[in-house]
Amino acid sequence: MCAAVSAAATTACGSGGGSQSSDGKTELTIATFNEFGYEDLLKEYEAAHPDVKITQRKTGQGGPHHENLFTKLGAGSGLADIEAVEEGYLSQVMSKAGQFNDLKELGPKIEDGRWLQWKTDAATTKDGKLIGYGTDIGPLAMCYRKDLFDKAGLPSDPEAVKALFATWDSYFAAGDQFIAKSGGVAWFDSSAQVFNAMHNQHKVGYFDQDDKLVVGSNPDIKADWDAVTKAALKGQSAKLTAFSPEWNTAFKTGSFATKTCPSWMLGVIETQAGPENKGKWAVTDAFPNGGGNWGGSYLTVPKQSKNAKKAAELAAWLTAPDQQIKAFQAKGTFPSQVKALEAPALLEKTNAYFGDIKAGALFATQAKKITAAQHKGPKDGQLQDNVFSPALQSVEQGKSADEAWKTAVEGAQKAAK
């Protein structure tokens, strides 16, 4: 049901006045970031719906995309008919749920149980409105350099390494063994990358279910901090900033041996490590303390949309199991739909770069280990990117872990205001 929050929002309900091109077609815009694998799918949809013309606004990185999203939400105009939202920014969208359409009401009827339940729950308001259709997810496994393990005397077969990755304690203990014989190669790339993966496993993270900041009182966060900084101070971290040029180069030069590895990370490793390192990287269906999710997005339909109903139809189609398999085949975006996780096209998918392992089946196994999505409170993404990651980097550069922790807690309190 449309709330009359503004003139733009009222138009958004799609009850007429929709945008049309000069040839009479309904014009739809979809704003995405990074790689969703939608290019061919959008052409396929247009071919099946000759009355629709689709324009994709594609941003290279998620940060600028979401900055634009929230700026235009505040302005009351300028948004696409469909806006993609990454999980780290979902809490901000949920806090502005009144500016987005309820897809249960607006969209086409969808079979129950299309998505993994935790994926749907995360985009559902407390009063039952569905704000986003789930796209991909990022089930976690562990990637590692087989040749570097061999050189350090550690087991390197994907089955044999599982014991090393059973718990965070065993992971960091293996790191101690590795760096003792590695000749200067680090165990992992970045304290922040490991900390973020650990943090995402907890039921309660930076905020509780009532969106109250609990950074200073959540013992799980402090325990993660202590474990990661202790390992870093022993020399296990390569002290890199994720996605920086130095981090990219380090995959090629073999500067670290393990990588917390959501499904989408396989493509990053292959791109950055290059063809000369094919076969050196491996992935195993094990992750410390069981599993977790890192990444994934949603398609939303803002109330600013002038063609909201048709936009919801397109968003529903893009997130159906068949289309999610095609997106996976195109760009490796891992499906969040139950039927897609059982599809032969997914389960039989191999990855030649990682030794022809059945990567689809491996990550489907990891996805089923996830039982719930951590509640993300307001500004959760900012705390991760702008508070905790820099604080962990400061420890890697010589600041005491205790002082950096105090800085992080204070920074979180300021950011959350």
VENSUL-V499180 format. One record per pair of residues at least 4 apart in sequence whose ideal C-beta (glycine too) atoms are under 7 Angstrom apart, sorted by sequence separation. I is the first residue (numbers start at 1). J is the second residue. D is the distance in Angstrom with one decimal. If there is no record, write none. Layout:
# VENSUL-V499180
i:I j:J d:D
i:I j:J d:D
This chain:
# VENSUL-V499180
i:5 j:9 d:4.4
i:6 j:10 d:7.0
i:7 j:11 d:6.6
i:8 j:12 d:6.5
i:14 j:18 d:6.5
i:20 j:24 d:6.0
i:21 j:25 d:4.7
i:32 j:36 d:4.7
i:38 j:42 d:5.4
i:40 j:44 d:6.3
i:41 j:45 d:6.4
i:42 j:46 d:6.5
i:43 j:47 d:6.4
i:44 j:48 d:6.5
i:45 j:49 d:5.9
i:62 j:66 d:6.0
i:63 j:67 d:6.3
i:64 j:68 d:6.3
i:65 j:69 d:6.4
i:66 j:70 d:6.4
i:67 j:71 d:6.2
i:68 j:72 d:6.2
i:69 j:73 d:6.3
i:70 j:74 d:6.5
i:71 j:75 d:6.4
i:79 j:83 d:5.8
i:85 j:89 d:5.7
i:89 j:93 d:6.5
i:90 j:94 d:6.0
i:91 j:95 d:6.4
i:92 j:96 d:6.8
i:102 j:106 d:6.2
i:103 j:107 d:4.2
i:110 j:114 d:5.5
i:115 j:119 d:4.5
i:117 j:121 d:6.0
i:118 j:122 d:6.5
i:120 j:124 d:6.1
i:124 j:128 d:6.5
i:125 j:129 d:4.4
i:145 j:149 d:6.5
i:146 j:150 d:6.4
i:147 j:151 d:6.4
i:148 j:152 d:6.4
i:157 j:161 d:6.8
i:161 j:165 d:6.3
i:162 j:166 d:6.7
i:166 j:170 d:4.9
i:167 j:171 d:6.8
i:168 j:172 d:6.3
i:169 j:173 d:6.2
i:170 j:174 d:6.2
i:171 j:175 d:6.6
i:172 j:176 d:6.9
i:173 j:177 d:6.9
i:174 j:178 d:6.2
i:175 j:179 d:6.3
i:176 j:180 d:6.6
i:178 j:182 d:5.3
i:189 j:193 d:5.7
i:191 j:195 d:5.9
i:192 j:196 d:6.1
i:193 j:197 d:6.8
i:194 j:198 d:6.4
i:195 j:199 d:6.0
i:196 j:200 d:6.4
i:204 j:208 d:5.7
i:207 j:211 d:5.3
i:208 j:212 d:5.0
i:214 j:218 d:4.6
i:219 j:223 d:6.0
i:220 j:224 d:6.4
i:221 j:225 d:6.4
i:222 j:226 d:6.3
i:223 j:227 d:6.4
i:224 j:228 d:6.2
i:225 j:229 d:6.0
i:226 j:230 d:6.1
i:227 j:231 d:6.6
i:228 j:232 d:6.3
i:229 j:233 d:6.2
i:230 j:234 d:6.7
i:232 j:236 d:6.2
i:240 j:244 d:6.7
i:243 j:247 d:6.0
i:245 j:249 d:6.3
i:246 j:250 d:6.4
i:249 j:253 d:6.1
i:261 j:265 d:4.6
i:264 j:268 d:7.0
i:265 j:269 d:6.1
i:266 j:270 d:6.4
i:267 j:271 d:6.2
i:268 j:272 d:6.1
i:269 j:273 d:5.4
i:273 j:277 d:4.0
i:277 j:281 d:6.5
i:287 j:291 d:5.1
i:301 j:305 d:5.5
i:307 j:311 d:5.5
i:308 j:312 d:6.3
i:309 j:313 d:6.7
i:310 j:314 d:6.6
i:311 j:315 d:6.3
i:312 j:316 d:6.2
i:313 j:317 d:6.5
i:314 j:318 d:6.3
i:315 j:319 d:6.4
i:316 j:320 d:6.7
i:319 j:323 d:7.0
i:320 j:324 d:6.9
i:321 j:325 d:6.5
i:322 j:326 d:6.8
i:323 j:327 d:6.3
i:324 j:328 d:6.3
i:325 j:329 d:6.4
i:326 j:330 d:6.3
i:327 j:331 d:6.3
i:328 j:332 d:6.3
i:337 j:341 d:6.9
i:339 j:343 d:6.7
i:343 j:347 d:6.8
i:344 j:348 d:5.4
i:345 j:349 d:6.8
i:352 j:356 d:5.6
i:358 j:362 d:6.1
i:359 j:363 d:6.3
i:360 j:364 d:6.2
i:361 j:365 d:6.5
i:362 j:366 d:6.7
i:363 j:367 d:6.1
i:364 j:368 d:6.8
i:376 j:380 d:4.1
i:379 j:383 d:6.0
i:380 j:384 d:6.7
i:381 j:385 d:6.1
i:382 j:386 d:5.0
i:383 j:387 d:4.7
i:384 j:388 d:5.8
i:385 j:389 d:5.8
i:386 j:390 d:6.8
i:387 j:391 d:6.4
i:388 j:392 d:6.2
i:389 j:393 d:6.4
i:390 j:394 d:6.4
i:392 j:396 d:6.8
i:393 j:397 d:6.4
i:395 j:399 d:5.5
i:399 j:403 d:5.7
i:400 j:404 d:6.7
i:401 j:405 d:6.2
i:402 j:406 d:6.8
i:403 j:407 d:6.5
i:404 j:408 d:6.3
i:405 j:409 d:6.5
i:406 j:410 d:6.3
i:407 j:411 d:6.0
i:408 j:412 d:6.3
i:409 j:413 d:6.6
i:410 j:414 d:6.5
i:411 j:415 d:6.0
i:412 j:416 d:6.0
i:20 j:25 d:6.5
i:59 j:64 d:5.4
i:72 j:77 d:6.7
i:85 j:90 d:5.6
i:101 j:106 d:4.5
i:115 j:120 d:4.7
i:124 j:129 d:6.9
i:144 j:149 d:6.3
i:149 j:154 d:4.3
i:155 j:160 d:3.6
i:156 j:161 d:6.6
i:207 j:212 d:6.4
i:231 j:236 d:4.2
i:232 j:237 d:4.1
i:242 j:247 d:5.6
i:250 j:255 d:3.8
i:287 j:292 d:6.6
i:318 j:323 d:5.4
i:319 j:324 d:6.5
i:328 j:333 d:5.7
i:335 j:340 d:3.6
i:341 j:346 d:6.6
i:354 j:359 d:6.6
i:357 j:362 d:6.4
i:383 j:388 d:6.1
i:384 j:389 d:6.4
i:394 j:399 d:4.1
i:399 j:404 d:4.9
i:3 j:9 d:6.8
i:4 j:10 d:5.4
i:11 j:17 d:6.0
i:20 j:26 d:6.0
i:21 j:27 d:5.1
i:32 j:38 d:6.5
i:46 j:52 d:6.0
i:59 j:65 d:4.0
i:72 j:78 d:4.0
i:73 j:79 d:6.9
i:124 j:130 d:5.5
i:125 j:131 d:6.5
i:149 j:155 d:6.9
i:150 j:156 d:5.1
i:155 j:161 d:5.6
i:164 j:170 d:6.0
i:165 j:171 d:5.8
i:188 j:194 d:5.5
i:199 j:205 d:5.8
i:207 j:213 d:5.8
i:208 j:214 d:5.1
i:215 j:221 d:6.1
i:231 j:237 d:6.9
i:240 j:246 d:5.7
i:241 j:247 d:6.0
i:250 j:256 d:6.3
i:259 j:265 d:6.5
i:305 j:311 d:5.1
i:317 j:323 d:6.2
i:327 j:333 d:4.9
i:328 j:334 d:6.3
i:335 j:341 d:6.1
i:340 j:346 d:6.2
i:350 j:356 d:4.9
i:351 j:357 d:5.7
i:395 j:401 d:5.2
i:20 j:27 d:6.2
i:46 j:53 d:6.8
i:72 j:79 d:4.8
i:93 j:100 d:6.7
i:123 j:130 d:6.2
i:149 j:156 d:4.0
i:163 j:170 d:6.8
i:164 j:171 d:6.6
i:206 j:213 d:6.6
i:207 j:214 d:6.4
i:240 j:247 d:4.3
i:301 j:308 d:5.3
i:328 j:335 d:5.8
i:350 j:357 d:6.6
i:2 j:10 d:6.4
i:18 j:26 d:6.0
i:19 j:27 d:4.6
i:46 j:54 d:5.8
i:85 j:93 d:5.1
i:123 j:131 d:5.1
i:179 j:187 d:5.8
i:206 j:214 d:7.0
i:273 j:281 d:6.3
i:350 j:358 d:5.5
i:351 j:359 d:4.1
i:45 j:54 d:6.7
i:123 j:132 d:4.0
i:178 j:187 d:5.2
i:206 j:215 d:5.4
i:349 j:358 d:6.8
i:350 j:359 d:6.7
i:395 j:404 d:4.8
i:2 j:12 d:6.9
i:69 j:79 d:6.9
i:146 j:156 d:4.3
i:154 j:164 d:6.9
i:164 j:174 d:4.2
i:204 j:214 d:6.6
i:240 j:250 d:5.8
i:259 j:269 d:6.9
i:301 j:311 d:4.8
i:325 j:335 d:6.5
i:348 j:358 d:6.8
i:349 j:359 d:6.1
i:394 j:404 d:5.0
i:2 j:13 d:3.6
i:123 j:134 d:6.8
i:301 j:312 d:5.1
i:324 j:335 d:3.9
i:335 j:346 d:6.8
i:349 j:360 d:3.5
i:42 j:54 d:4.9
i:175 j:187 d:3.6
i:238 j:250 d:6.1
i:269 j:281 d:5.7
i:348 j:360 d:6.9
i:324 j:337 d:5.4
i:347 j:360 d:5.4
i:391 j:404 d:4.7
i:42 j:56 d:6.1
i:69 j:83 d:5.7
i:120 j:134 d:6.4
i:204 j:218 d:6.0
i:301 j:315 d:6.2
i:321 j:335 d:6.9
i:346 j:360 d:4.1
i:347 j:361 d:4.6
i:119 j:134 d:4.2
i:325 j:340 d:5.4
i:299 j:315 d:4.1
i:321 j:337 d:4.4
i:324 j:340 d:4.8
i:329 j:345 d:6.9
i:391 j:407 d:5.5
i:144 j:161 d:6.6
i:238 j:255 d:5.1
i:266 j:283 d:6.7
i:347 j:364 d:6.4
i:391 j:408 d:3.9
i:38 j:56 d:6.6
i:119 j:137 d:6.4
i:202 j:220 d:4.6
i:238 j:256 d:4.3
i:251 j:269 d:6.0
i:321 j:339 d:4.1
i:325 j:343 d:5.4
i:328 j:346 d:6.4
i:346 j:364 d:6.3
i:115 j:134 d:4.6
i:299 j:318 d:6.4
i:321 j:340 d:4.1
i:66 j:86 d:6.9
i:154 j:174 d:6.7
i:252 j:272 d:6.4
i:299 j:319 d:6.2
i:325 j:345 d:5.1
i:388 j:408 d:5.5
i:251 j:272 d:3.9
i:252 j:273 d:5.6
i:325 j:346 d:6.1
i:387 j:408 d:5.7
i:70 j:92 d:6.6
i:199 j:221 d:6.5
i:251 j:273 d:4.1
i:252 j:274 d:5.4
i:261 j:283 d:6.0
i:321 j:343 d:6.9
i:57 j:80 d:5.7
i:66 j:89 d:4.6
i:73 j:96 d:6.1
i:142 j:165 d:4.8
i:154 j:177 d:6.6
i:341 j:364 d:4.8
i:28 j:52 d:6.1
i:30 j:54 d:6.5
i:32 j:56 d:6.5
i:62 j:86 d:5.0
i:154 j:178 d:6.2
i:248 j:272 d:4.6
i:387 j:411 d:4.2
i:26 j:51 d:6.0
i:104 j:129 d:6.7
i:199 j:224 d:5.7
i:252 j:277 d:6.8
i:387 j:412 d:5.2
i:25 j:51 d:5.6
i:26 j:52 d:5.2
i:27 j:53 d:5.2
i:28 j:54 d:5.0
i:29 j:55 d:4.9
i:30 j:56 d:5.3
i:31 j:57 d:4.3
i:32 j:58 d:5.6
i:33 j:59 d:4.4
i:73 j:99 d:5.7
i:104 j:130 d:4.6
i:152 j:178 d:4.9
i:198 j:224 d:4.3
i:341 j:367 d:6.1
i:25 j:52 d:6.2
i:34 j:61 d:6.9
i:102 j:129 d:4.0
i:103 j:130 d:4.6
i:25 j:53 d:4.3
i:27 j:55 d:7.0
i:29 j:57 d:6.2
i:33 j:61 d:6.3
i:34 j:62 d:6.3
i:97 j:125 d:5.0
i:102 j:130 d:6.2
i:153 j:181 d:5.9
i:387 j:415 d:5.8
i:33 j:62 d:4.7
i:152 j:181 d:4.4
i:195 j:224 d:5.7
i:334 j:363 d:5.6
i:383 j:412 d:5.3
i:386 j:415 d:6.7
i:103 j:133 d:6.1
i:152 j:182 d:5.1
i:168 j:198 d:6.4
i:195 j:225 d:6.9
i:94 j:125 d:6.5
i:100 j:131 d:4.9
i:264 j:295 d:5.8
i:21 j:53 d:5.2
i:33 j:65 d:3.8
i:90 j:122 d:6.3
i:97 j:129 d:6.2
i:262 j:294 d:4.3
i:383 j:415 d:5.9
i:90 j:123 d:6.6
i:195 j:228 d:4.7
i:262 j:295 d:5.0
i:382 j:415 d:5.6
i:31 j:65 d:6.8
i:97 j:131 d:5.5
i:148 j:182 d:6.9
i:194 j:228 d:5.4
i:379 j:415 d:5.7
i:94 j:131 d:6.4
i:148 j:185 d:5.9
i:191 j:228 d:5.0
i:379 j:416 d:5.7
i:93 j:131 d:6.4
i:191 j:229 d:6.8
i:378 j:416 d:6.9
i:296 j:336 d:6.4
i:191 j:232 d:4.7
i:191 j:237 d:5.0
i:85 j:132 d:6.0
i:190 j:237 d:6.5
i:36 j:84 d:6.8
i:188 j:236 d:6.1
i:190 j:238 d:6.9
i:31 j:80 d:3.8
i:187 j:236 d:4.0
i:188 j:237 d:6.0
i:189 j:238 d:5.1
i:193 j:242 d:5.4
i:30 j:80 d:5.8
i:186 j:236 d:6.2
i:188 j:238 d:7.0
i:190 j:240 d:5.0
i:192 j:242 d:6.7
i:29 j:80 d:4.0
i:30 j:81 d:6.8
i:31 j:82 d:7.0
i:33 j:84 d:6.4
i:186 j:237 d:5.8
i:189 j:240 d:5.1
i:190 j:241 d:6.8
i:29 j:81 d:5.1
i:30 j:82 d:4.2
i:31 j:83 d:5.1
i:32 j:84 d:4.5
i:186 j:238 d:3.7
i:190 j:242 d:5.4
i:28 j:81 d:4.9
i:31 j:84 d:6.3
i:172 j:227 d:6.3
i:175 j:231 d:5.9
i:179 j:235 d:5.2
i:140 j:197 d:6.2
i:179 j:236 d:5.9
i:176 j:234 d:6.5
i:189 j:247 d:6.4
i:168 j:227 d:6.0
i:172 j:231 d:4.8
i:175 j:236 d:4.3
i:189 j:250 d:6.7
i:197 j:260 d:4.2
i:267 j:332 d:4.8
i:194 j:260 d:6.0
i:266 j:332 d:6.6
i:189 j:256 d:4.7
i:193 j:260 d:5.7
i:8 j:76 d:4.7
i:188 j:256 d:5.7
i:264 j:332 d:6.1
i:8 j:77 d:5.2
i:185 j:254 d:6.6
i:186 j:255 d:6.3
i:187 j:256 d:6.6
i:263 j:332 d:7.0
i:264 j:333 d:6.9
i:6 j:76 d:5.1
i:185 j:255 d:6.5
i:186 j:256 d:4.3
i:187 j:257 d:5.8
i:188 j:258 d:5.2
i:189 j:259 d:6.1
i:264 j:334 d:6.9
i:185 j:256 d:6.6
i:187 j:258 d:6.0
i:263 j:334 d:3.9
i:283 j:354 d:5.2
i:185 j:257 d:6.0
i:281 j:353 d:6.9
i:282 j:354 d:6.0
i:281 j:354 d:5.9
i:282 j:355 d:6.0
i:283 j:357 d:6.3
i:278 j:353 d:5.3
i:291 j:366 d:5.4
i:279 j:355 d:6.0
i:283 j:359 d:6.9
i:285 j:362 d:4.6
i:293 j:370 d:5.2
i:291 j:369 d:3.3
i:292 j:370 d:6.5
i:178 j:257 d:6.0
i:283 j:362 d:6.6
i:287 j:366 d:6.7
i:290 j:369 d:5.6
i:291 j:370 d:5.7
i:285 j:365 d:5.0
i:293 j:373 d:6.7
i:285 j:366 d:5.8
i:270 j:353 d:4.5
i:266 j:351 d:6.1
i:201 j:289 d:5.8
i:266 j:354 d:6.5
i:9 j:99 d:6.6
i:201 j:292 d:4.4
i:200 j:292 d:5.1
i:5 j:98 d:5.9
i:200 j:293 d:6.5
i:266 j:359 d:6.3
i:5 j:99 d:6.6
i:200 j:294 d:5.7
i:3 j:98 d:5.5
i:197 j:292 d:6.3
i:197 j:294 d:6.0
i:36 j:135 d:6.6
i:263 j:363 d:4.4
i:1 j:105 d:6.2
i:148 j:254 d:6.3
i:149 j:257 d:6.6
i:145 j:254 d:6.3
i:148 j:257 d:4.4
i:145 j:257 d:4.9
i:144 j:257 d:5.9
i:144 j:258 d:4.6
i:143 j:258 d:7.0
i:142 j:258 d:6.4
i:143 j:259 d:4.4
i:171 j:288 d:4.8
i:142 j:260 d:6.9
i:143 j:261 d:3.9
i:142 j:261 d:5.7
i:165 j:284 d:6.8
i:140 j:260 d:6.5
i:141 j:261 d:5.0
i:166 j:286 d:6.9
i:168 j:288 d:4.4
i:140 j:261 d:6.7
i:165 j:286 d:4.3
i:167 j:288 d:5.4
i:168 j:289 d:5.9
i:140 j:262 d:5.4
i:143 j:265 d:6.6
i:162 j:284 d:6.0
i:165 j:287 d:6.3
i:166 j:288 d:6.9
i:167 j:289 d:5.7
i:139 j:262 d:6.7
i:161 j:284 d:5.5
i:165 j:288 d:5.7
i:138 j:262 d:3.3
i:139 j:263 d:5.7
i:158 j:282 d:5.6
i:162 j:286 d:4.1
i:138 j:263 d:5.8
i:138 j:264 d:5.8
i:143 j:269 d:6.2
i:158 j:284 d:4.2
i:147 j:280 d:4.9
i:146 j:280 d:6.0
i:145 j:280 d:5.6
i:145 j:281 d:6.1
i:146 j:282 d:4.9
i:143 j:281 d:5.9
i:144 j:282 d:5.9
i:143 j:283 d:4.8
i:141 j:283 d:5.4
i:142 j:284 d:5.8
i:141 j:284 d:6.3
i:141 j:285 d:5.7
i:142 j:286 d:6.0
i:141 j:286 d:7.0
i:142 j:287 d:5.6
i:141 j:287 d:5.7
i:140 j:287 d:4.7
i:140 j:291 d:5.9
i:139 j:291 d:6.7
i:140 j:292 d:4.6
i:241 j:393 d:6.7
i:140 j:293 d:6.7
i:139 j:293 d:6.0
i:140 j:294 d:5.7
i:138 j:293 d:5.5
i:137 j:293 d:5.7
i:138 j:294 d:4.5
i:138 j:295 d:2.9
i:239 j:396 d:4.2
i:138 j:296 d:5.3
i:137 j:296 d:4.0
i:237 j:396 d:5.6
i:136 j:296 d:5.0
i:135 j:296 d:6.8
i:136 j:297 d:6.2
i:135 j:297 d:4.7
i:135 j:298 d:6.2
i:232 j:395 d:6.0
i:134 j:298 d:5.8
i:135 j:299 d:6.1
i:228 j:392 d:6.8
i:232 j:396 d:5.5
i:133 j:298 d:6.2
i:132 j:298 d:2.9
i:133 j:299 d:4.8
i:209 j:375 d:5.5
i:211 j:377 d:4.5
i:229 j:395 d:5.0
i:132 j:299 d:6.1
i:211 j:378 d:5.8
i:132 j:300 d:4.6
i:207 j:375 d:6.6
i:131 j:300 d:5.9
i:203 j:372 d:6.7
i:205 j:374 d:4.9
i:207 j:377 d:2.4
i:203 j:374 d:6.6
i:206 j:377 d:6.1
i:202 j:374 d:6.3
i:229 j:401 d:4.0
i:207 j:380 d:6.5
i:200 j:374 d:5.9
i:206 j:380 d:5.7
i:123 j:298 d:5.3
i:205 j:380 d:7.0
i:206 j:383 d:5.1
i:225 j:405 d:5.9
i:133 j:315 d:5.2
i:133 j:316 d:6.2
i:135 j:319 d:5.8
i:134 j:319 d:6.2
i:133 j:319 d:4.2
i:196 j:384 d:6.0
i:195 j:388 d:6.7
i:216 j:409 d:4.8
i:215 j:409 d:5.5
i:106 j:301 d:6.6
i:139 j:334 d:6.5
i:138 j:334 d:6.7
i:192 j:388 d:6.8
i:136 j:333 d:3.9
i:137 j:334 d:5.6
i:192 j:389 d:4.0
i:195 j:392 d:5.9
i:215 j:412 d:4.4
i:103 j:301 d:6.7
i:135 j:333 d:6.8
i:136 j:334 d:5.3
i:136 j:335 d:6.7
i:137 j:336 d:4.5
i:213 j:412 d:6.3
i:100 j:300 d:5.2
i:101 j:301 d:4.5
i:136 j:336 d:6.2
i:192 j:392 d:4.6
i:213 j:413 d:6.7
i:100 j:301 d:6.7
i:135 j:336 d:6.7
i:191 j:392 d:4.2
i:192 j:393 d:6.6
i:100 j:302 d:5.6
i:101 j:303 d:5.9
i:106 j:308 d:6.0
i:134 j:336 d:4.2
i:99 j:302 d:6.2
i:100 j:303 d:6.4
i:106 j:309 d:6.2
i:213 j:416 d:4.5
i:99 j:303 d:5.5
i:191 j:395 d:6.7
i:107 j:312 d:3.8
i:108 j:313 d:5.7
i:191 j:396 d:5.8
i:106 j:312 d:4.8
i:107 j:313 d:7.0
i:110 j:316 d:6.1
i:206 j:412 d:6.7
i:93 j:300 d:6.5
i:101 j:308 d:5.5
i:87 j:295 d:6.7
i:90 j:298 d:6.6
i:108 j:316 d:5.3
i:87 j:296 d:5.2
i:103 j:312 d:5.8
i:107 j:316 d:5.1
i:87 j:297 d:6.6
i:86 j:297 d:4.9
i:101 j:312 d:6.7
i:85 j:297 d:6.1
i:84 j:297 d:5.2
i:85 j:298 d:4.9
i:84 j:299 d:5.9
i:85 j:300 d:5.6
i:82 j:299 d:5.4
i:83 j:300 d:5.1
i:119 j:336 d:4.5
i:82 j:301 d:6.0
i:83 j:302 d:5.8
i:81 j:301 d:6.7
i:116 j:336 d:5.6
i:115 j:336 d:5.2
i:141 j:362 d:6.3
i:115 j:337 d:5.7
i:116 j:338 d:6.4
i:141 j:363 d:6.5
i:79 j:302 d:4.6
i:114 j:337 d:5.5
i:115 j:338 d:7.0
i:81 j:305 d:4.2
i:114 j:338 d:6.8
i:139 j:363 d:5.0
i:79 j:304 d:4.6
i:113 j:338 d:5.9
i:141 j:366 d:5.3
i:81 j:307 d:5.5
i:140 j:366 d:6.2
i:77 j:304 d:6.2
i:139 j:366 d:3.8
i:139 j:367 d:4.1
i:82 j:311 d:5.1
i:81 j:311 d:3.8
i:137 j:367 d:6.3
i:139 j:370 d:6.4
i:82 j:314 d:6.6
i:82 j:315 d:5.2
i:116 j:367 d:6.9
i:122 j:373 d:4.4
i:118 j:370 d:6.3
i:121 j:373 d:6.5
i:118 j:371 d:6.9
i:118 j:372 d:5.0
i:119 j:373 d:6.9
i:118 j:373 d:4.3
i:52 j:310 d:6.7
i:45 j:314 d:6.3
i:45 j:317 d:6.3
i:41 j:318 d:6.2
i:28 j:307 d:5.8
i:38 j:318 d:6.5
i:26 j:307 d:5.6
i:28 j:310 d:6.2
i:41 j:323 d:5.6
i:28 j:311 d:5.6
i:95 j:378 d:5.4
i:26 j:310 d:5.6
i:41 j:326 d:6.0
i:91 j:376 d:4.0
i:28 j:314 d:5.9
i:41 j:327 d:6.6
i:90 j:376 d:5.9
i:91 j:377 d:5.5
i:92 j:378 d:6.3
i:19 j:306 d:4.6
i:91 j:378 d:5.5
i:18 j:306 d:4.9
i:19 j:307 d:6.0
i:17 j:306 d:6.3
i:18 j:307 d:4.2
i:38 j:327 d:6.6
i:87 j:376 d:6.9
i:91 j:380 d:5.1
i:12 j:302 d:6.6
i:13 j:303 d:6.9
i:37 j:327 d:3.4
i:40 j:330 d:6.4
i:12 j:303 d:3.6
i:14 j:305 d:6.8
i:36 j:327 d:6.4
i:12 j:304 d:5.1
i:88 j:380 d:6.4
i:89 j:381 d:5.2
i:12 j:305 d:5.1
i:14 j:307 d:5.9
i:37 j:330 d:3.7
i:88 j:381 d:3.5
i:9 j:303 d:4.0
i:12 j:306 d:7.0
i:14 j:308 d:3.6
i:37 j:331 d:3.5
i:9 j:304 d:6.6
i:11 j:306 d:5.8
i:13 j:308 d:6.0
i:14 j:309 d:4.2
i:36 j:331 d:6.9
i:8 j:304 d:5.0
i:12 j:308 d:5.4
i:35 j:331 d:4.3
i:37 j:333 d:5.2
i:88 j:384 d:6.6
i:36 j:333 d:6.2
i:2 j:303 d:6.7
